[in-house]
Amino acid sequence: MKSSYYDESVNLGLQFQKENKSWSGADTLKYQKQIKGLVDRFQATTILDYGCGKGMQYSTPCIDGKTFDEWLGVTVYKYDPCVPEFSIPPPANMKFDGVICSQVLHTIPDDDMHWVCEQITSYSTKFVFIGINFKKPAKRKKHIYDKRYFKQPRTREYFKSFFKNSKNIFWWWKDRMFYSEWIDDQISNKWLDVPEIWDPTYHFVETTI
Ligand SMILES: C[S@@+](CC[C@H](N)C(=O)[O-])C[C@H]1O[C@@H](n2cnc3c(N)ncnc32)[C@H](O)[C@@H]1O
């Protein structure tokens, strides 16, 4: 059930979307290898992009002269409550082979994490991919939300706790270097949350808001 702050958080996001070029959807492409790996592994043809941003990744050729959906070879349902043209969620009984959710969970207030994460998993039949950026926040980065509704430290454990009973959830923390066996490692629980090899572009910082 929605918290009393949820609609306000969406309105703040809507405002931010209107006034800024960021939240375009381009960050999804930072996980292109991971998402392609999952699409191929699960032979997915339909994807829900939950919190897709302005959708530039689906309107502008960005990989090998193709849009992201063309490159993946899938049909994508774009959902983002803060972008008017994508603000209608799929009907509750609609299913997709995969759900992707890139850099979105940190925008969800504490009291809404539970139902949002349930909603995300409810749409998927084969896999859910969640990408989260653990890069140190830029010093002057504005927090657009009221911090009273984001009291929980946004750690890897915190995010994972909402998916404890769900199967086929695939995580990617951006400070980790990509390696090709990562899908197998997540399936067999070999995958470590804190990587042995770091992507030097990122820092190990758990809190993102
Ligand atoms: C950092 S951007 C990421 C956009 C895109 N997924 C990407 O990776 O490039 C965060 C996105 O979360 C969306 N967002 C904010 N509140 C949301 C909510 N309650 N449910 C779903 N998406 C939300 C914003 O509109 C924004 O597009």
The ligand as an SDF file (V2000), in Angstrom:
LIG
                    3D

 27 29  0  0  0  0  0  0  0  0999 V2000
   18.5810    7.6940  -11.9620 C   0  0  0  0  0  0  0  0  0  0  0  0
   17.1210    7.6570  -12.9440 S   0  0  0  0  0  0  0  0  0  0  0  0
   17.3210    6.1210  -13.8130 C   0  0  0  0  0  0  0  0  0  0  0  0
   16.6020    6.0960  -15.1300 C   0  0  0  0  0  0  0  0  0  0  0  0
   16.8580    4.8390  -15.9730 C   0  0  0  0  0  0  0  0  0  0  0  0
   16.3140    3.6770  -15.3430 N   0  0  0  0  0  0  0  0  0  0  0  0
   18.3380    4.6700  -16.2280 C   0  0  0  0  0  0  0  0  0  0  0  0
   18.9440    3.7310  -15.7010 O   0  0  0  0  0  0  0  0  0  0  0  0
   18.9030    5.4810  -16.9590 O   0  0  0  0  0  0  0  0  0  0  0  0
   15.8800    7.2900  -11.7380 C   0  0  0  0  0  0  0  0  0  0  0  0
   14.5170    7.0700  -12.3780 C   0  0  0  0  0  0  0  0  0  0  0  0
   13.5800    6.6500  -11.3950 O   0  0  0  0  0  0  0  0  0  0  0  0
   12.3420    7.1920  -11.7640 C   0  0  0  0  0  0  0  0  0  0  0  0
   11.4470    7.1530  -10.6030 N   0  0  0  0  0  0  0  0  0  0  0  0
   11.2920    8.0490   -9.6070 C   0  0  0  0  0  0  0  0  0  0  0  0
   10.3370    7.6470   -8.7470 N   0  0  0  0  0  0  0  0  0  0  0  0
    9.8970    6.4540   -9.2190 C   0  0  0  0  0  0  0  0  0  0  0  0
    8.9190    5.5160   -8.7630 C   0  0  0  0  0  0  0  0  0  0  0  0
    8.2020    5.7500   -7.6690 N   0  0  0  0  0  0  0  0  0  0  0  0
    8.7170    4.4000   -9.5000 N   0  0  0  0  0  0  0  0  0  0  0  0
    9.4490    4.1550  -10.6170 C   0  0  0  0  0  0  0  0  0  0  0  0
   10.3800    4.9980  -11.0900 N   0  0  0  0  0  0  0  0  0  0  0  0
   10.6050    6.1330  -10.3920 C   0  0  0  0  0  0  0  0  0  0  0  0
   12.6970    8.5960  -12.2220 C   0  0  0  0  0  0  0  0  0  0  0  0
   11.7280    9.2240  -12.9930 O   0  0  0  0  0  0  0  0  0  0  0  0
   13.9620    8.3340  -13.0050 C   0  0  0  0  0  0  0  0  0  0  0  0
   13.6870    8.0990  -14.3540 O   0  0  0  0  0  0  0  0  0  0  0  0
  1  2  1  0
  2  3  1  0
  2 10  1  0
  3  4  1  0
  4  5  1  0
  5  6  1  0
  5  7  1  0
  7  8  2  0
  7  9  1  0
 10 11  1  0
 11 12  1  0
 11 26  1  0
 12 13  1  0
 13 14  1  0
 13 24  1  0
 14 15  1  0
 14 23  1  0
 15 16  2  0
 16 17  1  0
 17 18  1  0
 17 23  2  0
 18 19  1  0
 18 20  2  0
 20 21  1  0
 21 22  2  0
 22 23  1  0
 24 25  1  0
 24 26  1  0
 26 27  1  0
M  CHG  2   2   1   9  -1
M  END
$$$$
